[in-house]
Amino acid sequence: MVKSRLFITLVTASVLAVALVMAGCHGNRPDGVYTDTTGHLSLEFRGGKAYLNMGGMADPEGTPYDVNGDKITIHYPPDGMLAGYSVITINSDGTLQGAMGILRKK
């Protein structure tokens, strides 16, 4: 009886540890709409793409992005006008910071 209780405790602890590690791996991924203080600039993350809307000029197709630690890299063409906006930092409070300023989740 003691061995089976110990086994159940070990299995439960292992499952919990794996769940926490998995949650930690995906916890920094952006999701939803982030906007600046004016509301004229928004950046939406969905389906593995980033959708930028600057003052009515939108990216309807979206652009793929990657997350590495606290950095988001949006894969805008390097010779395009958005190349300077391609790297964004995820701050500890969940806001995003880059060349376009600080964006907060809507």
C-alpha positions as CSV (number, residue, x, y, z in Angstrom):
1,M,0.0,0.0,0.0
2,V,2.8,2.4,0.8
3,K,4.6,1.6,-2.4
4,S,1.5,2.3,-4.5
5,R,1.0,5.6,-2.7
6,L,4.6,6.6,-3.3
7,F,4.2,5.6,-7.0
8,I,1.1,7.7,-7.4
9,T,2.8,10.7,-5.7
10,L,5.8,10.3,-8.0
11,V,3.7,10.1,-11.1
12,T,1.6,13.1,-10.1
13,A,4.7,15.2,-9.3
14,S,6.2,14.2,-12.7
15,V,3.1,15.1,-14.6
16,L,2.9,18.5,-12.8
17,A,6.5,19.2,-13.5
18,V,6.1,18.5,-17.2
19,A,2.9,20.7,-17.3
20,L,4.8,23.6,-15.7
21,V,7.7,23.3,-18.1
22,M,5.4,23.2,-21.1
23,A,3.5,26.2,-19.8
24,G,6.8,28.1,-19.3
25,C,7.9,27.4,-22.8
26,H,4.8,29.0,-24.3
27,G,4.1,31.6,-21.7
28,N,6.0,34.3,-23.5
29,R,4.2,34.0,-26.8
30,P,2.2,37.1,-27.7
31,D,-1.4,36.6,-28.4
32,G,-4.2,39.0,-29.3
33,V,-4.1,42.7,-30.1
34,Y,-1.6,45.2,-28.7
35,T,-2.0,49.0,-29.2
36,D,-0.2,52.2,-28.5
37,T,-1.6,54.9,-26.3
38,T,-3.3,56.7,-29.1
39,G,-5.0,53.6,-30.6
40,H,-3.7,54.5,-34.1
41,L,-1.2,51.7,-34.1
42,S,-2.1,48.1,-33.4
43,L,-0.3,44.8,-33.7
44,E,-2.3,41.6,-33.6
45,F,-0.8,38.1,-33.1
46,R,-2.8,35.2,-34.3
47,G,-2.2,32.0,-36.1
48,G,1.6,32.4,-36.2
49,K,1.4,35.7,-37.9
50,A,1.7,39.4,-36.9
51,Y,-0.9,41.8,-38.4
52,L,0.2,45.5,-38.3
53,N,-2.2,48.3,-38.6
54,M,-0.7,51.8,-38.7
55,G,-3.2,54.6,-39.0
56,G,-5.5,52.7,-41.3
57,M,-2.7,51.1,-43.4
58,A,-3.1,47.4,-42.6
59,D,-1.2,44.2,-43.4
60,P,-4.2,41.9,-44.3
61,E,-2.0,38.9,-45.1
62,G,0.0,39.0,-41.9
63,T,3.7,38.4,-41.5
64,P,5.3,35.3,-39.8
65,Y,7.2,35.8,-36.6
66,D,9.4,33.9,-34.1
67,V,9.8,34.3,-30.4
68,N,13.2,33.7,-28.8
69,G,13.2,34.4,-25.1
70,D,11.9,37.9,-24.6
71,K,12.4,38.9,-28.3
72,I,9.9,38.8,-31.1
73,T,11.2,38.9,-34.6
74,I,8.7,39.7,-37.3
75,H,10.0,38.6,-40.7
76,Y,9.4,41.8,-42.6
77,P,11.4,42.1,-45.9
78,P,14.9,43.5,-44.9
79,D,14.7,46.1,-47.7
80,G,11.2,47.2,-46.9
81,M,9.9,50.2,-45.0
82,L,8.9,48.0,-42.0
83,A,12.4,46.5,-41.5
84,G,13.1,48.8,-38.6
85,Y,10.1,47.5,-36.8
86,S,11.0,43.8,-37.0
87,V,12.5,43.2,-33.4
88,I,10.2,43.8,-30.4
89,T,11.0,43.1,-26.7
90,I,8.5,41.4,-24.4
91,N,8.7,43.4,-21.1
92,S,8.2,41.7,-17.8
93,D,4.7,43.3,-17.4
94,G,3.6,41.8,-20.7
95,T,3.8,45.0,-22.8
96,L,5.8,45.0,-26.0
97,Q,8.5,47.5,-26.8
98,G,10.2,48.4,-30.0
99,A,10.8,51.1,-32.5
100,M,7.1,51.9,-32.5
101,G,7.1,52.6,-28.8
102,I,5.3,50.6,-26.0
103,L,2.3,48.5,-26.9
104,R,-0.2,47.3,-24.4
105,K,-2.6,44.3,-24.8
106,K,-6.1,45.5,-25.7
